[in-house]
């Protein structure tokens, strides 16, 4: 990307599908695996809702420069306009350079008309909530919230399966082809949540060797596990697949080697999971629908 790079580590998109590495299903895409195993992989409730579609898109994003100022449509608007899902997402900051920051939400309330005026005057950044970031920071971004990851930030992103982005402002820079990237000022106008909120940062108290719940919403539930010793997860009441991102350190997930930058998908029939950190510890994000 013009701003850095992103790695889609768990994706059901046909253009960029994740494939199984090793074992009985080696080489199969996530979509092929769902079509083969159905409820056994996804769980009864999730498969009844999504069928052979994988409901999450999971990424590692490495921002060397600022991403564009953007917003995503909610489920209703995305279905009406694009016949696709909306895009509610969350960020977990893994690394941050000194002084790193990002934008999440508005610092002052706007009207749709004022928004258009500020975009046309190249002043939209002046009304965004500027957030200093450090490793471990969490931001929940419901569809409709204006946002941008900025340079010097490396993070994990968990989101609905959607690639619909309305680009509001791109600093006048050229894209990879040397031409200015397309802006979606009019489309974004009806998608933005124009309210101001008390805080845009997710507060939690990290504690080692137990699940720290970060996000609960209708699209996904995400927890943090910072492990210093072996940990047993009880999955007996879940009835859905479990996504695991390794964000720091190394270890084993049910005997399989795991290291930072990798993702695992645990099927819905598994009733428990053994997580073993290496000597340096293991930090995981777990998420399910």
N, C-alpha and C positions, 0 to 999 in steps of 0.2 A: 504494500500500500504506500501511498505518497507520505503517510505519517509514520510508518513502521510496519509491523507484521502481526498477523493473528493466526492461531492454530486451532482448527476445528477438531477437537479430540473426541467428540461424541455427536455425530450428525446423521440425521436420516434424510438429508437433502440428496436427491438423485444426482445433482451435479457434483456434490462433494460428500459422498457417503463415507462413513467410518467403516473399516473392515476389521474383522476379528483377527487377532494375532495369536496363532498357535492353537493347539488342541483340536477337538473333534470338528469344530466349525471354522477352522482356519480359512481365511480368505473371503468368507461370506460377508456381505454388507449388513449393516444393522437392519435394513428393510427386509432383506432376504431372511435374516434370522427371525424377525417377527413373523413373517409369512409362514415360516416353517414351524415355529414353536407356539405362536399365538398367546393364549392365556397363560401357558406355562412360563413364558418369559415376562409378559407384561402384567399379569394379574387379571382377574375377571372384570373388575370395575374399570380399570384403565383400558383394557382391550375393547370393552363394550362401547367406550366413548371414542376412542381414537382408531380402532381397527389396526391395520398394518402400518399406521403412521407413528413414528417415534415422536413423543410430545415435547422433548427438550432439545435445545441446542447448547452445547457446552464448549467454551473457548478459553484459550489463554491469549491475552492481548498484550503486546509489547509496544508501547507508544514512545517512539523516539521524538516525535513532534506532536503538536496538538491535533486531535481529530476535529472534524467539522462540528459546528454547533448543530444539533439535530433533535428530532423528536420522532416517536413512533405512534402509530394509531392504536386505539384500543380494539378489543375483539369485535365490537359492533361495527365500527367504522371500517376496519380492515376487511370484514366479511362483505360489507356493502360495496366497497370500492374495488377490492382485489380478489374476493372469493378466497381469502387466506386468513390465517390467524393474526391477531394483534401481537404486540411485542412488549410484554412486561418482563423486566430483567433485574438482575442484581449483580453487584461487583464486590469481590473480596480482594483487597490490595495485598499483593505478595511482596513486592519491592517498590521502593520509592526513592528517587534521588533527592538530595537536599533541596528544600524549597519546592518540591513537586506539589501540584494542585490539580483539581479538576472542577468542572462546573456541574452542579446538580440543582435544578429548580430556579425559581425567580427570587430576587432580593426585594423587588417592589411589585405590587399588583399591576397588571396590564389589561388593556382592552385589546380586542383583535385589531382594531384600527391603529392603536399605538404600536403594537407589535410590527405591523407592516411598515409603519413610518420609520421605526428604529432600524429595521433590516435595510430599508432603502438608503438610510443615512450611514450605514456601516457602524451603528452604535448598539446593536443588540447585546454585545458582550457586557456593556455597562450595567445591565439590569439583571445579570445572572448571579446566582449565589456561588461565590468562589470558595472552594473547600480545600484547605491544606490537607495533605494526606501522608499517612505513615503505614508501614506494614501492619496488617491486621484490621485496618479500617474497612467498614462494610457500608455500602450504599444500596438501598432498595429503590428501584426506579419503575414505578407503575407507568404504564403506557400514558402518554400525554405530558410527561415531565421533560422539559428541555434539559439537555445535558451534553457534556463532552468530556472525554478522557484527554488529559493533557500530557505533554512530553515528560519523560522521566518516570513514568508509571507503568508497572508490570502487574497485571491483575488477572484473576479468574472471573469469567462471566458465565452466568447461568440464566437462560432465557427460554421463553416459549419458542417453539419451532416457527420462526418467522424471519424473513430477511428484508422486511419492508422498513426502509429508513427514509424520512423526509429531511433532506439536508437544508438547513436554514441559512447558514453562513459558513464560508470556507476561507476567509481571510484574503480573498482575491488571488489565491495561489493556483498554479496550473496542476492538472492531474498528471498521471503517468504518461499520457500522450501529448503533454505540453499544452493542452487546452484547458480552460477553466472548467471545473466540474459543475454539473447541472445542479441548480438550486430548486427547491420545491416550496417556495414561499406561500403560494396559494393553498396547496394541499395541507401544509402544516398549520395554516391558520385555523382550520376547523378541528385539528387534532390536539392542540395545546391545552393544557390545564393552566389557566391564567391566575390561579390563586397563589398566595404566599403561605408557606407552612413554617411552624416554629423551628423545626429542624429537618434536615434532609439526610442526616447521618444516622445509621442504625446503632443504637447503644447496646452493648452486652458486656458481661464480665467474664473474661476468659478464665477457664479453670482446666487444669490438665487432667487427662485420663477420664473424661466424661463428655457426654454430648452437650455442646453449647448451641442451643437453637438460635439461629440468626434470622431466618425469614419464614413466615407462614402466610401463604396467600392461596387463592383458588387455583393457581397454575403450578406451583411447586412449593416444597418445604425443604429448607436447607439448614444443615447443622455443621458445626466445626468440631473436629476431634484433634486435640493436641496430645499425642501419646508419648509417654516415657516408659511404658511397660505394656505387656500384652493385654488386649482388651477383647471381650466377647460381646458381640452385638446380637440381641434377640430380634429376629425378623419374623417371628411366628404370627404376629398380628398385623403385618403390613399389607399383604395381598397386592403388592405392586413390585416392579423391579426397582432396584436401588442403584443410583449412579454414584460413583466415588471418584473424586479428583484428588490426586496426590499433588499438593502444592508446595511441600517442603520436606526435605529429608528423604529417608528410604526405609524399607522394611519388607514385610510380606503381608499379602491379603489372601487369607485362606491357603497359605503355602506358595502363592505366586509372588515372585519378586515385584516390588513396586518402587518407583522413584519419582522425584519431582518432574512434572510435565506429562505424566501418564494419567489415563482414565480407565476405569473398570465399570462393567455393567453386570450386576448380580441379578439372576432371574428370580421370579416371584415364588418359585417353589422352595427356594433355599430358606431354611428356618433359623439358621444362625450363621455367624461369620466370625472368624478369628483374625484379629489384626495384631501384627507383631512389629513394633518399631525396631530399627537398628540402634546402635549405641548413640547415635546423634539425634534420635527422635524421629517421629513421623507425624506430619500435619496433613489432615485430610478434610475435604469438604464432602459431605454426603447429601444427596438430594433425591427426592421422589415426588411423584405427582399424586 
